[in-house]
Amino acid sequence: MKQVIGFYRKTAWTLLILGIWIVVGYCIRLARPHPNTAHLVINMLALGGSPIGIALWMFRNLKKEKRRKS
């Protein structure tokens, strides 16, 4: 069970880093003048927000599991 929790934690961190990387990339792109700014913001929220949301949900589950075991 400990190996599963470790893998779950690594996956959550990976998703969080991926989401932040996507958001930062889009922010850098938004800093330059671009005609479709609204389209870029929607893409940033969809592509970057999803992994960040899933990672936060996974961390919440890990916290609940830790409390349950204590």
N, C-alpha and C positions, 0 to 999 in steps of 0.2 A: 504494500500500500504506500510505503514511503517513496518508492520509485515513481509511482503514478503521480503523487503530489508534487514531487520534484519536476517531473516533466510538465505538469500543468502550470507550475510557477514559471518555468522557462518559456513556455508557450505564451503565457500572459505578458511577460516582459518583452518578448519578441514582437507581439502584436502592438504593444504600447510604443515601442521604438519605431516600428514600421509606420504607425499612424502619425507620430510626431514628425518623422522624416518626410512623409507626404505633405503634411500641413506646412512645414517650413519650406519645402520646395515650391509649393504653390504661393506662399507669401513672398518668396524671392521673385517669382514670376509676376506677381501682382504689383510689385514695386516698379516694374517697368511699364511704360504706357502700352495698353492693349485695348483693342476695340470691344472685345467680348468679356468685360470684367465680371458681369453678373454670371456668365456661364462658367468662368473660372472659379468663382466663389462657390457656386453650386457643386462643381466637381470636387473642390477642396473639402467641402463639408461631407459629401457622399463618400469619397474615397479615403479621406483621412479620419473622418469622424467615426466610421464603422469599426475599424480595428481598435481605436481608442476606447469606444464604448464597450466593445466585447472584452477588452483587457480589463477595464474597470469592473465589469461584471464578474470576471474570473477572479480578480483580487478580492472582491466582496465575498464570493463563495469560499475562497481560501480562508478568509478571516472567520467566517461562520464555522467552517470545519475545524479550525484551530480552537475556537471557543467551545465547540461541542466535545472535543477530545479532552479538554482541560477539566 
